[in-house]
Amino acid sequence: MSHPRNRLDEVIHSPVRFSVVAALAAVDRAEFRLVRDTVEVSDSVLSKQVTVLENAGYVKVQKFTVGRRTRTSLSLTREGRAAFARHSEALREIAAGTAMEPEPTHGSAD
């Protein structure tokens, strides 16, 4: 059995990208500014990280107009949700120590 760290997704593993994907996993879609405020990063930082996620096929970016303003919404793709689930499961396994092989017990000499 290989260690669960080998199943971590390098695209998602960055703390900011992980936070973005986790926030989006809880909703169908969210406006850019809500994700920015939730993750507590600047517009430019979020934009850069969303581009990485979009290029990986994990996030879909949509533009729409509200009055005279253009808004941006973000959503996880099916692939993004699956990648997040795999990544999260690997983290849970690492945190639980499930990759650890139990040592054989030896009889005690009391």
C-alpha angles and dihedrals in degrees: 000000000000122000114268091239086075088066095053112117110235091206093056097035096082107101094235095045091045089052092049093049092046091051092048092046089066094057141038091238139338137199116257093243093053091052090046092053094043093051092039099228135125124264091254095050092048092045092053093048093045089053090056091049092046092050089052089053093245100112132042117210119203129183122209137168127243108185104311095336128092115223129193124218127194129205136170117249120225087259090050092052091049092048091049091050092051093045093048092049091052090051091050091051092049092047092048093050091233091146090065115105111222114243116240112258118238125207112261122236104219 
